[in-house]
Amino acid sequence: MSLEERVTELESRLAFQDDAIEAMNDVLVTQQRVVERLQLQMAALLKRQEEMVGQFESFEEEAPPPHY
């Protein structure tokens, strides 16, 4: 294999690696956005759950009706 062929082969491999890295970076950025959105949704759900638990606790603390 001549030096020119070896350089051409290396350049070709480098181009494929650059494409692969760019594609993986795009996927990683997309996944990071999804994770951030899921974290926000999870925080909102936890907040709603805490509010709901607070509402149910206030019902439990009320005195029983007079017919007991």
C-alpha positions in Angstrom: 0.0 0.0 0.0 1.5 3.3 -1.0 1.7 6.3 1.2 -0.9 8.1 -0.9 -3.3 5.2 -0.5 -2.7 5.1 3.2 -3.4 8.9 3.6 -6.5 8.6 1.5 -7.7 5.7 3.6 -7.0 7.7 6.8 -8.8 10.7 5.4 -11.8 8.5 4.5 -11.9 7.0 8.0 -11.6 10.4 9.6 -14.5 11.7 7.5 -16.7 8.7 8.6 -15.7 9.2 12.3 -16.5 12.9 12.1 -20.0 12.0 10.7 -20.5 9.4 13.4 -19.5 11.9 16.2 -21.8 14.6 14.8 -24.7 12.1 14.6 -24.0 10.9 18.2 -23.8 14.5 19.4 -27.2 15.3 17.8 -28.7 12.3 19.5 -27.2 13.3 22.8 -28.5 16.9 22.5 -32.0 15.6 21.8 -31.8 13.2 24.7 -30.7 15.9 27.1 -33.6 18.0 26.1 -36.0 15.1 26.7 -34.4 14.5 30.1 -34.7 18.2 31.1 -38.4 18.2 30.0 -39.0 15.0 32.0 -37.3 16.5 35.1 -39.6 19.5 34.9 -42.7 17.3 34.5 -41.6 15.2 37.4 -41.1 18.2 39.6 -44.6 19.4 38.7 -46.1 16.0 39.5 -44.3 15.9 42.8 -45.7 19.4 43.6 -49.2 18.3 42.7 -48.9 15.2 44.8 -47.8 17.2 47.8 -50.8 19.5 47.3 -53.1 16.5 47.1 -51.6 14.9 50.2 -52.1 18.2 52.0 -55.8 18.3 51.0 -56.4 14.7 52.2 -54.7 15.4 55.5 -56.9 18.3 56.1 -60.0 16.1 55.6 -58.6 13.5 58.0 -58.0 16.1 60.7 -61.6 17.3 60.7 -63.8 16.1 63.6 -66.1 13.2 62.8 -69.7 14.1 62.0 -72.1 14.4 65.1 -73.8 11.1 64.4 -70.8 9.1 65.6 
